[in-house]
Amino acid sequence: MPDYSSRYARALAWFDHVFIQPLYTARVRRLILQSFPFWIASLLTGLMAVGYEKVFGWAEEVSFAWLRREPLLAFGLTPIAFLVSWALVKWLAPAARGSGIPQVMAGIELSNPAQHRYTAYLLSLRVASVKVASSVVLLLGGGVIGREGPTIQVAAAIFRAINRLQPAGWPQLSRQIALVTGGAAGLAAAFNTPLGGIVFVVEELTQIHLSRFRMAVFSAVIIAGLTAQQFLGPYLYLGFPKVTSPAGWYQALVMVAAVVCGLAGAFFAKSLLWINAYRKHFATPLAQAGWVGGCGLLLAIMAYWVGPDGVGTGKPIINRLLFQNSGLTPGYLFPVRFIGMALSYSSGGAGGVFATSLSAGALLGDAVARLAEVAVADRNLIILVSMVGFLTGVVRSPFTAAILVLEMTDRHSAIFQLLIGALLAQAVASLVDPHSLYEHLRQGFIRETLHRNDEPARP
């Protein structure tokens, strides 16, 4: 069997001898050699993000197509997809379930000399492969999920694998920094939001001072993002929505929407935690399969009733509200997607809540604007702030949420409203629960990893 590790080591040594040593001082050389493996991982992350986005988009289109053509298929295909997605995770990689961000956070916490071997359970390439497969299957069946959280976990797995290949004596950054940098690169490539990736690192992933690894993070975000842009183009995730300048009562209404959506996001996170705790009563595989099939059947009922708007990532809904808002979006769509998100996430398969939270916030913000009798042409700012508010309520990363929406839409004129909305949402969400969904889940994954891994899993 080929020794890829030794080949990789020889390639690195050749690169250093030919390109680095003749040109740079010892200090700069060390900095470049530390970052170079991360550049390779960033390139792979960008390619992965492009491929994942293409497959995910195809799966969503397929789910829309069969649901439009034969809605009754939902009663068979959706439960089957839920069961297959759950089975892949259950039997091949239990740590592939859910979003992926709590697993990265847990892996970062375990990346110390005494426990780093356990991170294979959370962030091996096997887990990454199952993550992609499980999420695509779930989406094909109509799951209400996103790919952004899974992209972050897969990116961290790639960075971990590259970091483990470094030969002895090669100047390298810590395992923890590798995972942190991978998370930033994954988010930047998933949303085409480089600043969002950097802010996400500072706010969510690590307590390490950024100066220790800023070149690695900045360069990883740039390379991963540029690689994705090379194939997808310099796109904005949500285009250029027209935003009305806020004044007077409209400004106050924007803040009210942020508070409402922050509370809704916090209650959504609490509902996921409650369902997750209740699900543990189903101890046997047969009982668990019954739970998963039941989740799929409930979602099938809603999909049959609502149609394609009740399934998938929700990105088409956001685009419709921002660019083609007829003012006739049904009020029941928000609770349907709220429940669909909870059912999909709680089924035990893989899938994230970033994109779906944004669509839920957009729907709730549009409903607030409709209740306040705001003209359709003036609703976009309320919708954008509501997206920030709901996402903040779920993940408790207000600045990440604000910067993400800012970069997705290029609406710099709304930056202060987005930031204020994020802070208000954070304040009211903290009244519901002082800890984020990811913080709760991270602790659960740490306990699970330490309990189930007396011997570390093979990558």
C-alpha positions as a Markdown table, in Angstrom:
| # | Residue | x | y | z |
|---|---|---|---|---|
| 1 | Met | 0.0 | 0.0 | 0.0 |
| 2 | Pro | 1.5 | 3.4 | -0.9 |
| 3 | Asp | 2.9 | 5.4 | 2.0 |
| 4 | Tyr | 1.2 | 8.7 | 1.4 |
| 5 | Ser | 2.5 | 10.1 | 4.7 |
| 6 | Ser | 6.1 | 9.8 | 3.6 |
| 7 | Arg | 5.4 | 11.1 | 0.1 |
| 8 | Tyr | 3.7 | 14.1 | 1.7 |
| 9 | Ala | 6.7 | 14.7 | 4.0 |
| 10 | Arg | 9.1 | 14.6 | 1.0 |
| 11 | Ala | 6.9 | 17.0 | -1.0 |
| 12 | Leu | 6.9 | 19.4 | 2.0 |
| 13 | Ala | 10.7 | 19.2 | 2.3 |
| 14 | Trp | 11.2 | 19.8 | -1.4 |
| 15 | Phe | 8.9 | 22.9 | -1.2 |
| 16 | Asp | 10.9 | 24.3 | 1.7 |
| 17 | His | 14.3 | 23.7 | 0.1 |
| 18 | Val | 13.4 | 25.1 | -3.3 |
| 19 | Phe | 11.0 | 28.0 | -2.6 |
| 20 | Ile | 11.3 | 29.0 | 1.1 |
| 21 | Gln | 14.9 | 28.7 | 2.4 |
| 22 | Pro | 16.5 | 30.7 | -0.4 |
| 23 | Leu | 14.1 | 33.7 | -0.1 |
| 24 | Tyr | 13.1 | 34.3 | 3.5 |
| 25 | Thr | 14.6 | 34.9 | 6.9 |
| 26 | Ala | 14.3 | 32.2 | 9.5 |
| 27 | Arg | 11.4 | 34.0 | 11.3 |
| 28 | Val | 9.4 | 34.5 | 8.1 |
| 29 | Arg | 10.3 | 31.0 | 6.9 |
| 30 | Arg | 8.9 | 29.5 | 10.1 |
| 31 | Leu | 5.7 | 31.5 | 9.8 |
| 32 | Ile | 5.2 | 30.3 | 6.2 |
| 33 | Leu | 6.0 | 26.7 | 7.0 |
| 34 | Gln | 3.5 | 26.8 | 9.9 |
| 35 | Ser | 0.7 | 28.1 | 7.6 |
| 36 | Phe | 1.5 | 26.1 | 4.4 |
| 37 | Pro | -0.3 | 22.9 | 5.5 |
| 38 | Phe | -3.3 | 25.0 | 6.4 |
| 39 | Trp | -3.2 | 26.5 | 2.8 |
| 40 | Ile | -3.5 | 23.0 | 1.4 |
| 41 | Ala | -6.4 | 22.2 | 3.8 |
| 42 | Ser | -8.1 | 25.4 | 2.8 |
| 43 | Leu | -7.9 | 24.6 | -0.9 |
| 44 | Leu | -9.4 | 21.2 | -0.2 |
| 45 | Thr | -12.1 | 22.8 | 2.0 |
| 46 | Gly | -13.0 | 25.2 | -0.8 |
| 47 | Leu | -13.3 | 22.3 | -3.3 |
| 48 | Met | -15.3 | 20.3 | -0.8 |
| 49 | Ala | -17.7 | 23.2 | -0.1 |
| 50 | Val | -18.3 | 23.6 | -3.9 |
| 51 | Gly | -19.0 | 20.0 | -4.4 |
| 52 | Tyr | -21.2 | 19.8 | -1.3 |
| 53 | Glu | -23.2 | 22.9 | -2.4 |
| 54 | Lys | -23.8 | 21.4 | -5.9 |
| 55 | Val | -25.0 | 18.0 | -4.5 |
| 56 | Phe | -27.1 | 19.8 | -1.9 |
| 57 | Gly | -28.7 | 22.0 | -4.5 |
| 58 | Trp | -29.4 | 19.0 | -6.7 |
| 59 | Ala | -31.0 | 17.1 | -3.7 |
| 60 | Glu | -33.2 | 20.1 | -2.9 |
| 61 | Glu | -34.4 | 20.4 | -6.5 |
| 62 | Val | -35.2 | 16.7 | -6.6 |
| 63 | Ser | -37.2 | 16.9 | -3.4 |
| 64 | Phe | -39.1 | 19.9 | -4.8 |
| 65 | Ala | -39.7 | 18.1 | -8.1 |
| 66 | Trp | -41.2 | 14.9 | -6.7 |
| 67 | Leu | -43.3 | 16.8 | -4.1 |
| 68 | Arg | -44.8 | 19.0 | -6.8 |
| 69 | Arg | -45.5 | 16.1 | -9.2 |
| 70 | Glu | -46.7 | 13.4 | -6.7 |
| 71 | Pro | -47.3 | 14.9 | -3.2 |
| 72 | Leu | -48.6 | 11.5 | -1.9 |
| 73 | Leu | -45.0 | 10.2 | -2.3 |
| 74 | Ala | -44.2 | 12.2 | 0.8 |
| 75 | Phe | -45.9 | 9.6 | 3.0 |
| 76 | Gly | -43.4 | 7.0 | 1.8 |
| 77 | Leu | -40.3 | 8.8 | 0.7 |
| 78 | Thr | -40.0 | 11.2 | 3.7 |
| 79 | Pro | -40.1 | 8.5 | 6.5 |
| 80 | Ile | -37.8 | 6.3 | 4.4 |
| 81 | Ala | -35.3 | 9.1 | 3.9 |
| 82 | Phe | -35.4 | 9.9 | 7.6 |
| 83 | Leu | -34.7 | 6.3 | 8.5 |
| 84 | Val | -31.8 | 5.9 | 6.0 |
| 85 | Ser | -30.3 | 9.1 | 7.2 |
| 86 | Trp | -30.5 | 8.1 | 10.8 |
| 87 | Ala | -29.2 | 4.6 | 10.1 |
| 88 | Leu | -26.1 | 5.9 | 8.4 |
| 89 | Val | -25.3 | 7.9 | 11.4 |
| 90 | Lys | -26.4 | 5.3 | 14.0 |
| 91 | Trp | -24.3 | 2.5 | 12.6 |
| 92 | Leu | -21.4 | 4.2 | 10.9 |
| 93 | Ala | -20.6 | 7.5 | 12.7 |
| 94 | Pro | -22.8 | 8.6 | 15.6 |
| 95 | Ala | -20.9 | 11.9 | 15.9 |
| 96 | Ala | -22.1 | 12.8 | 12.3 |
| 97 | Arg | -25.6 | 13.6 | 13.6 |
| 98 | Gly | -27.0 | 17.1 | 13.8 |
| 99 | Ser | -25.4 | 20.4 | 12.8 |
| 100 | Gly | -21.6 | 19.8 | 13.2 |
| 101 | Ile | -20.7 | 23.0 | 15.0 |
| 102 | Pro | -21.1 | 21.5 | 18.5 |
| 103 | Gln | -18.8 | 18.6 | 17.4 |
| 104 | Val | -16.1 | 21.1 | 16.3 |
| 105 | Met | -16.4 | 23.0 | 19.6 |
| 106 | Ala | -16.1 | 19.8 | 21.5 |
| 107 | Gly | -13.1 | 18.7 | 19.4 |
| 108 | Ile | -11.4 | 22.1 | 20.1 |
| 109 | Glu | -11.9 | 21.6 | 23.8 |
| 110 | Leu | -10.5 | 18.0 | 23.7 |
| 111 | Ser | -7.5 | 19.1 | 21.6 |
| 112 | Asn | -5.1 | 19.0 | 24.5 |
| 113 | Pro | -2.1 | 16.7 | 24.9 |
| 114 | Ala | -4.0 | 14.3 | 27.3 |
| 115 | Gln | -7.2 | 14.0 | 25.2 |
| 116 | His | -6.5 | 14.9 | 21.6 |
| 117 | Arg | -6.7 | 11.2 | 20.5 |
| 118 | Tyr | -10.4 | 11.3 | 21.2 |
| 119 | Thr | -11.1 | 13.9 | 18.6 |
| 120 | Ala | -11.2 | 11.1 | 15.9 |
| 121 | Tyr | -14.6 | 10.2 | 17.2 |
| 122 | Leu | -15.9 | 13.6 | 16.4 |
| 123 | Leu | -13.8 | 14.8 | 13.4 |
| 124 | Ser | -12.4 | 11.8 | 11.4 |
| 125 | Leu | -12.7 | 11.7 | 7.6 |
| 126 | Arg | -15.1 | 8.8 | 8.1 |
| 127 | Val | -17.4 | 11.0 | 10.2 |
| 128 | Ala | -17.1 | 13.7 | 7.5 |
| 129 | Ser | -18.1 | 11.3 | 4.7 |
| 130 | Val | -21.1 | 10.0 | 6.7 |
| 131 | Lys | -22.1 | 13.6 | 7.5 |
| 132 | Val | -22.4 | 14.5 | 3.8 |
| 133 | Ala | -24.2 | 11.3 | 2.8 |
| 134 | Ser | -26.7 | 11.5 | 5.7 |
| 135 | Ser | -27.6 | 15.1 | 5.1 |
| 136 | Val | -28.1 | 14.6 | 1.4 |
| 137 | Val | -30.4 | 11.7 | 2.0 |
| 138 | Leu | -32.4 | 13.6 | 4.5 |
| 139 | Leu | -32.8 | 16.6 | 2.1 |
| 140 | Leu | -33.8 | 14.3 | -0.7 |
| 141 | Gly | -36.7 | 13.1 | 1.5 |
| 142 | Gly | -37.8 | 16.7 | 2.3 |
| 143 | Gly | -35.8 | 17.4 | 5.5 |
| 144 | Val | -35.8 | 21.0 | 6.7 |
| 145 | Ile | -32.0 | 21.3 | 7.0 |
| 146 | Gly | -29.0 | 23.3 | 5.9 |
| 147 | Arg | -25.5 | 22.4 | 4.8 |
| 148 | Glu | -23.5 | 25.2 | 6.5 |
| 149 | Gly | -23.0 | 23.5 | 9.9 |
| 150 | Pro | -22.1 | 20.2 | 8.3 |
| 151 | Thr | -19.6 | 22.1 | 6.0 |
| 152 | Ile | -17.9 | 23.5 | 9.1 |
| 153 | Gln | -17.5 | 20.0 | 10.6 |
| 154 | Val | -16.2 | 18.5 | 7.4 |
| 155 | Ala | -13.8 | 21.4 | 7.0 |
| 156 | Ala | -12.5 | 20.8 | 10.6 |
| 157 | Ala | -12.1 | 17.1 | 9.7 |
| 158 | Ile | -10.0 | 18.0 | 6.7 |
| 159 | Phe | -7.8 | 20.3 | 8.7 |
| 160 | Arg | -7.3 | 17.7 | 11.4 |
| 161 | Ala | -6.3 | 15.1 | 8.8 |
| 162 | Ile | -3.7 | 17.4 | 7.2 |
| 163 | Asn | -2.4 | 18.5 | 10.6 |
| 164 | Arg | -1.8 | 14.8 | 11.5 |
| 165 | Leu | 0.2 | 14.3 | 8.3 |
| 166 | Gln | 2.9 | 16.8 | 9.3 |
| 167 | Pro | 6.4 | 15.2 | 9.6 |
| 168 | Ala | 8.4 | 15.3 | 12.8 |
| 169 | Gly | 10.3 | 18.5 | 13.1 |
| 170 | Trp | 8.1 | 20.5 | 10.8 |
| 171 | Pro | 7.1 | 23.8 | 12.5 |
| 172 | Gln | 3.4 | 23.6 | 13.0 |
| 173 | Leu | 0.6 | 25.2 | 15.0 |
| 174 | Ser | -1.3 | 23.3 | 17.6 |
| 175 | Arg | -4.1 | 20.8 | 16.9 |
| 176 | Gln | -6.5 | 23.2 | 18.5 |
| 177 | Ile | -5.6 | 26.0 | 16.1 |
| 178 | Ala | -6.0 | 23.6 | 13.2 |
| 179 | Leu | -9.6 | 22.9 | 14.2 |
| 180 | Val | -10.4 | 26.5 | 14.8 |
| 181 | Thr | -8.9 | 27.5 | 11.4 |
| 182 | Gly | -10.9 | 24.7 | 9.7 |
| 183 | Gly | -14.1 | 26.0 | 11.2 |
| 184 | Ala | -13.5 | 29.5 | 10.0 |
| 185 | Ala | -12.6 | 28.3 | 6.5 |
| 186 | Gly | -15.6 | 26.1 | 6.4 |
| 187 | Leu | -18.0 | 28.9 | 7.2 |
| 188 | Ala | -16.4 | 31.3 | 4.8 |
| 189 | Ala | -16.6 | 28.8 | 2.0 |
| 190 | Ala | -20.2 | 27.8 | 2.8 |
| 191 | Phe | -21.7 | 31.3 | 2.8 |
| 192 | Asn | -19.0 | 33.2 | 0.7 |
| 193 | Thr | -18.5 | 35.3 | 3.8 |
| 194 | Pro | -14.8 | 35.7 | 4.8 |
| 195 | Leu | -15.4 | 38.2 | 7.5 |
| 196 | Gly | -18.1 | 36.0 | 9.0 |
| 197 | Gly | -15.6 | 33.2 | 9.2 |
| 198 | Ile | -13.2 | 35.3 | 11.1 |
| 199 | Val | -15.8 | 36.7 | 13.5 |
| 200 | Phe | -17.1 | 33.2 | 14.0 |
| 201 | Val | -13.7 | 32.1 | 15.3 |
| 202 | Val | -13.4 | 35.0 | 17.7 |
| 203 | Glu | -17.0 | 34.8 | 19.0 |
| 204 | Glu | -17.8 | 31.1 | 19.0 |
| 205 | Leu | -15.0 | 28.7 | 18.6 |
| 206 | Thr | -12.1 | 29.7 | 20.8 |
| 207 | Gln | -10.8 | 31.6 | 23.7 |
| 208 | Ile | -7.3 | 31.8 | 22.3 |
| 209 | His | -5.9 | 35.2 | 21.5 |
| 210 | Leu | -6.2 | 35.7 | 17.7 |
| 211 | Ser | -2.7 | 37.1 | 17.5 |
| 212 | Arg | -1.3 | 33.6 | 18.0 |
| 213 | Phe | -2.7 | 32.3 | 14.7 |
| 214 | Arg | -4.1 | 35.3 | 12.8 |
| 215 | Met | -2.1 | 34.6 | 9.6 |
| 216 | Ala | -3.3 | 31.0 | 9.5 |
| 217 | Val | -7.0 | 32.0 | 10.0 |
| 218 | Phe | -6.9 | 34.9 | 7.5 |
| 219 | Ser | -5.1 | 33.0 | 4.8 |
| 220 | Ala | -7.3 | 29.9 | 5.3 |
| 221 | Val | -10.4 | 32.0 | 5.0 |
| 222 | Ile | -9.1 | 33.7 | 1.9 |
| 223 | Ile | -7.9 | 30.5 | 0.1 |
| 224 | Ala | -11.1 | 28.6 | 0.9 |
| 225 | Gly | -13.3 | 31.5 | -0.2 |
| 226 | Leu | -11.4 | 32.1 | -3.4 |
| 227 | Thr | -11.4 | 28.4 | -4.3 |
| 228 | Ala | -15.2 | 28.4 | -3.9 |
| 229 | Gln | -15.5 | 31.6 | -5.9 |
| 230 | Gln | -13.4 | 30.1 | -8.7 |
| 231 | Phe | -16.2 | 27.6 | -9.3 |
| 232 | Leu | -19.3 | 29.4 | -8.1 |
| 233 | Gly | -18.3 | 32.9 | -9.1 |
| 234 | Pro | -18.1 | 36.0 | -6.9 |
| 235 | Tyr | -21.7 | 35.6 | -5.8 |
| 236 | Leu | -23.7 | 37.0 | -2.9 |
| 237 | Tyr | -25.6 | 34.4 | -1.0 |
| 238 | Leu | -28.7 | 36.5 | -1.1 |
| 239 | Gly | -28.1 | 39.1 | -3.8 |
| 240 | Phe | -28.7 | 42.9 | -3.4 |
| 241 | Pro | -32.1 | 43.5 | -1.7 |
| 242 | Lys | -33.3 | 47.1 | -1.7 |
| 243 | Val | -33.4 | 48.5 | 1.8 |
| 244 | Thr | -35.5 | 51.5 | 3.0 |
| 245 | Ser | -33.8 | 54.0 | 5.2 |
| 246 | Pro | -35.3 | 53.6 | 8.7 |
| 247 | Ala | -36.8 | 56.6 | 10.6 |
| 248 | Gly | -39.2 | 57.2 | 13.4 |
| 249 | Trp | -41.7 | 54.4 | 14.1 |
| 250 | Tyr | -40.2 | 52.3 | 11.4 |
| 251 | Gln | -36.9 | 52.2 | 13.3 |
| 252 | Ala | -38.8 | 51.1 | 16.4 |
| 253 | Leu | -40.6 | 48.4 | 14.5 |
| 254 | Val | -37.3 | 47.0 | 13.3 |
| 255 | Met | -36.2 | 46.7 | 16.9 |
| 256 | Val | -39.5 | 45.1 | 17.9 |
| 257 | Ala | -39.0 | 42.5 | 15.1 |
| 258 | Ala | -35.5 | 41.8 | 16.4 |
| 259 | Val | -36.8 | 41.1 | 19.9 |
| 260 | Val | -39.6 | 38.9 | 18.7 |
| 261 | Cys | -37.3 | 36.9 | 16.5 |
| 262 | Gly | -34.6 | 36.6 | 19.2 |
| 263 | Leu | -37.2 | 35.1 | 21.6 |
| 264 | Ala | -38.5 | 32.8 | 18.9 |
| 265 | Gly | -35.0 | 31.6 | 18.1 |
| 266 | Ala | -34.3 | 31.0 | 21.8 |
| 267 | Phe | -37.5 | 29.0 | 22.2 |
| 268 | Phe | -36.6 | 27.0 | 19.1 |
| 269 | Ala | -33.3 | 26.1 | 20.7 |
| 270 | Lys | -35.0 | 25.1 | 23.9 |
| 271 | Ser | -37.4 | 22.9 | 22.0 |
| 272 | Leu | -34.6 | 21.1 | 20.4 |
| 273 | Leu | -32.9 | 20.5 | 23.7 |
| 274 | Trp | -36.2 | 19.3 | 25.2 |
| 275 | Ile | -36.9 | 16.9 | 22.3 |
| 276 | Asn | -33.3 | 15.7 | 22.5 |
| 277 | Ala | -33.8 | 14.8 | 26.2 |
| 278 | Tyr | -37.1 | 13.2 | 25.6 |
| 279 | Arg | -35.7 | 11.1 | 22.7 |
| 280 | Lys | -33.4 | 9.3 | 25.1 |
| 281 | His | -36.4 | 7.4 | 26.5 |
| 282 | Phe | -36.3 | 5.4 | 23.3 |
| 283 | Ala | -33.5 | 3.1 | 24.2 |
| 284 | Thr | -33.7 | 0.2 | 21.8 |
| 285 | Pro | -32.8 | 0.5 | 18.1 |
| 286 | Leu | -36.4 | -0.5 | 17.2 |
| 287 | Ala | -37.9 | 2.2 | 19.4 |
| 288 | Gln | -35.5 | 4.7 | 18.0 |
| 289 | Ala | -36.4 | 3.7 | 14.5 |
| 290 | Gly | -40.1 | 4.2 | 15.4 |
| 291 | Trp | -39.3 | 7.7 | 16.7 |
| 292 | Val | -37.4 | 8.6 | 13.5 |
| 293 | Gly | -40.1 | 7.2 | 11.2 |
| 294 | Gly | -42.7 | 9.1 | 13.2 |
| 295 | Cys | -40.7 | 12.4 | 12.7 |
| 296 | Gly | -40.6 | 11.6 | 9.0 |
| 297 | Leu | -44.3 | 10.9 | 8.9 |
| 298 | Leu | -45.3 | 14.1 | 10.6 |
| 299 | Leu | -43.1 | 16.1 | 8.2 |
| 300 | Ala | -44.7 | 14.2 | 5.3 |
| 301 | Ile | -48.1 | 15.4 | 6.5 |
| 302 | Met | -47.0 | 19.0 | 6.5 |
| 303 | Ala | -45.1 | 18.7 | 3.2 |
| 304 | Tyr | -48.3 | 17.2 | 1.6 |
| 305 | Trp | -50.3 | 20.1 | 2.9 |
| 306 | Val | -47.9 | 23.0 | 2.3 |
| 307 | Gly | -45.8 | 21.8 | -0.7 |
| 308 | Pro | -42.2 | 22.6 | -1.4 |
| 309 | Asp | -42.2 | 25.7 | 0.8 |
| 310 | Gly | -42.5 | 23.4 | 3.8 |
| 311 | Val | -39.3 | 21.5 | 3.0 |
| 312 | Gly | -35.6 | 22.2 | 2.2 |
| 313 | Thr | -33.2 | 24.9 | 3.3 |
| 314 | Gly | -35.6 | 27.8 | 2.9 |
| 315 | Lys | -33.3 | 29.9 | 0.8 |
| 316 | Pro | -35.9 | 30.1 | -2.0 |
| 317 | Ile | -38.3 | 31.6 | 0.5 |
| 318 | Ile | -35.8 | 34.2 | 1.6 |
| 319 | Asn | -35.1 | 35.2 | -2.0 |
| 320 | Arg | -38.9 | 35.5 | -2.7 |
| 321 | Leu | -39.5 | 37.6 | 0.4 |
| 322 | Leu | -36.6 | 40.0 | -0.4 |
| 323 | Phe | -37.0 | 40.3 | -4.2 |
| 324 | Gln | -40.5 | 39.2 | -5.2 |
| 325 | Asn | -42.6 | 39.8 | -2.1 |
| 326 | Ser | -46.3 | 39.7 | -3.1 |
| 327 | Gly | -47.4 | 40.3 | 0.5 |
| 328 | Leu | -49.4 | 37.1 | 0.3 |
| 329 | Thr | -47.0 | 34.7 | 2.2 |
| 330 | Pro | -49.3 | 32.5 | 4.3 |
| 331 | Gly | -49.0 | 33.0 | 8.0 |
| 332 | Tyr | -49.0 | 29.3 | 8.7 |
| 333 | Leu | -45.6 | 28.9 | 6.9 |
| 334 | Phe | -43.5 | 30.0 | 9.8 |
| 335 | Pro | -45.0 | 27.5 | 12.4 |
| 336 | Val | -44.8 | 24.7 | 9.7 |
| 337 | Arg | -41.1 | 25.3 | 9.1 |
| 338 | Phe | -40.5 | 25.8 | 12.8 |
| 339 | Ile | -41.9 | 22.3 | 13.4 |
| 340 | Gly | -40.2 | 20.9 | 10.3 |
| 341 | Met | -36.8 | 22.2 | 11.5 |
| 342 | Ala | -37.4 | 20.6 | 14.9 |
| 343 | Leu | -38.5 | 17.2 | 13.4 |
| 344 | Ser | -35.6 | 17.1 | 11.0 |
| 345 | Tyr | -32.9 | 18.0 | 13.5 |
| 346 | Ser | -34.3 | 15.7 | 16.1 |
| 347 | Ser | -34.5 | 12.7 | 13.8 |
| 348 | Gly | -30.9 | 11.8 | 14.5 |
| 349 | Gly | -29.7 | 12.4 | 10.9 |
| 350 | Ala | -27.2 | 15.0 | 9.8 |
| 351 | Gly | -28.2 | 18.6 | 8.9 |
| 352 | Gly | -27.6 | 22.1 | 10.1 |
| 353 | Val | -29.8 | 24.9 | 11.4 |
| 354 | Phe | -28.0 | 28.0 | 10.0 |
| 355 | Ala | -29.8 | 28.5 | 6.7 |
| 356 | Thr | -33.1 | 27.2 | 8.0 |
| 357 | Ser | -32.9 | 29.6 | 11.0 |
| 358 | Leu | -32.4 | 32.5 | 8.5 |
| 359 | Ser | -35.5 | 31.5 | 6.5 |
| 360 | Ala | -37.5 | 31.2 | 9.7 |
| 361 | Gly | -36.4 | 34.6 | 10.8 |
| 362 | Ala | -37.3 | 36.0 | 7.4 |
| 363 | Leu | -40.8 | 34.6 | 7.6 |
| 364 | Leu | -41.4 | 35.8 | 11.1 |
| 365 | Gly | -40.1 | 39.3 | 10.2 |
| 366 | Asp | -42.4 | 39.5 | 7.2 |
| 367 | Ala | -45.3 | 38.5 | 9.5 |
| 368 | Val | -44.4 | 41.3 | 11.9 |
| 369 | Ala | -44.3 | 43.8 | 9.0 |
| 370 | Arg | -47.6 | 42.6 | 7.7 |
| 371 | Leu | -49.3 | 43.0 | 11.1 |
| 372 | Ala | -47.9 | 46.5 | 11.3 |
| 373 | Glu | -49.2 | 47.2 | 7.8 |
| 374 | Val | -45.8 | 48.0 | 6.4 |
| 375 | Ala | -45.8 | 48.4 | 2.6 |
| 376 | Val | -44.3 | 45.4 | 0.8 |
| 377 | Ala | -41.6 | 47.6 | -0.7 |
| 378 | Asp | -40.4 | 48.7 | 2.7 |
| 379 | Arg | -40.2 | 45.3 | 4.5 |
| 380 | Asn | -36.7 | 44.2 | 3.5 |
| 381 | Leu | -34.9 | 45.9 | 6.4 |
| 382 | Ile | -37.3 | 44.3 | 8.9 |
| 383 | Ile | -36.8 | 40.9 | 7.2 |
| 384 | Leu | -33.0 | 41.2 | 7.3 |
| 385 | Val | -32.9 | 42.2 | 11.0 |
| 386 | Ser | -35.3 | 39.4 | 11.8 |
| 387 | Met | -33.0 | 36.9 | 10.1 |
| 388 | Val | -30.2 | 38.1 | 12.3 |
| 389 | Gly | -32.4 | 38.1 | 15.4 |
| 390 | Phe | -33.7 | 34.5 | 14.9 |
| 391 | Leu | -30.2 | 33.1 | 14.2 |
| 392 | Thr | -28.8 | 35.0 | 17.2 |
| 393 | Gly | -31.5 | 33.5 | 19.4 |
| 394 | Val | -30.5 | 30.0 | 18.3 |
| 395 | Val | -26.7 | 30.2 | 18.2 |
| 396 | Arg | -26.0 | 33.2 | 20.5 |
| 397 | Ser | -23.4 | 34.6 | 18.2 |
| 398 | Pro | -24.8 | 38.1 | 17.6 |
| 399 | Phe | -21.8 | 39.6 | 15.7 |
| 400 | Thr | -21.4 | 36.5 | 13.6 |
| 401 | Ala | -25.1 | 36.6 | 12.6 |
| 402 | Ala | -25.0 | 40.3 | 11.8 |
| 403 | Ile | -21.8 | 40.1 | 9.7 |
| 404 | Leu | -23.1 | 37.0 | 7.9 |
| 405 | Val | -26.3 | 38.7 | 6.8 |
| 406 | Leu | -24.3 | 41.9 | 5.9 |
| 407 | Glu | -21.9 | 39.9 | 3.7 |
| 408 | Met | -24.8 | 37.9 | 2.2 |
| 409 | Thr | -26.6 | 41.0 | 1.0 |
| 410 | Asp | -23.9 | 43.7 | 0.8 |
| 411 | Arg | -26.3 | 46.1 | 2.6 |
| 412 | His | -23.7 | 48.2 | 4.4 |
| 413 | Ser | -26.3 | 51.0 | 4.9 |
| 414 | Ala | -28.1 | 48.6 | 7.3 |
| 415 | Ile | -25.1 | 47.7 | 9.4 |
| 416 | Phe | -26.1 | 49.6 | 12.5 |
| 417 | Gln | -29.7 | 48.1 | 12.4 |
| 418 | Leu | -28.3 | 44.6 | 12.0 |
| 419 | Leu | -25.9 | 45.1 | 14.9 |
| 420 | Ile | -28.5 | 46.6 | 17.2 |
| 421 | Gly | -30.9 | 43.9 | 16.2 |
| 422 | Ala | -28.4 | 41.2 | 17.0 |
| 423 | Leu | -27.6 | 42.7 | 20.4 |
| 424 | Leu | -31.3 | 43.0 | 21.3 |
| 425 | Ala | -31.9 | 39.5 | 20.2 |
| 426 | Gln | -29.0 | 38.3 | 22.3 |
| 427 | Ala | -30.3 | 40.2 | 25.4 |
| 428 | Val | -33.8 | 38.7 | 25.2 |
| 429 | Ala | -32.7 | 35.2 | 24.3 |
| 430 | Ser | -30.4 | 35.2 | 27.4 |
| 431 | Leu | -33.5 | 35.6 | 29.5 |
| 432 | Val | -34.8 | 32.3 | 28.1 |
| 433 | Asp | -31.5 | 30.4 | 28.5 |
| 434 | Pro | -28.1 | 31.9 | 29.4 |
| 435 | His | -26.4 | 29.3 | 27.2 |
| 436 | Ser | -26.6 | 28.7 | 23.5 |
| 437 | Leu | -27.9 | 25.5 | 21.8 |
| 438 | Tyr | -24.3 | 24.8 | 20.7 |
| 439 | Glu | -23.0 | 25.1 | 24.2 |
| 440 | His | -25.4 | 22.6 | 25.6 |
| 441 | Leu | -24.8 | 20.2 | 22.7 |
| 442 | Arg | -21.0 | 20.6 | 23.0 |
| 443 | Gln | -21.0 | 19.4 | 26.6 |
| 444 | Gly | -23.1 | 16.4 | 25.5 |
| 445 | Phe | -20.6 | 15.5 | 22.8 |
| 446 | Ile | -17.7 | 15.8 | 25.2 |
| 447 | Arg | -19.3 | 13.4 | 27.6 |
| 448 | Glu | -20.3 | 11.0 | 24.8 |
| 449 | Thr | -16.8 | 11.1 | 23.3 |
| 450 | Leu | -15.0 | 10.4 | 26.6 |
| 451 | His | -17.5 | 7.6 | 27.5 |
| 452 | Arg | -17.4 | 5.8 | 24.2 |
| 453 | Asn | -13.8 | 6.1 | 23.3 |
| 454 | Asp | -11.5 | 4.1 | 25.6 |
| 455 | Glu | -9.8 | 3.3 | 22.3 |
| 456 | Pro | -9.8 | 6.1 | 19.8 |
| 457 | Ala | -11.5 | 5.5 | 16.5 |
| 458 | Arg | -9.5 | 5.1 | 13.3 |
| 459 | Pro | -9.6 | 8.2 | 11.1 |
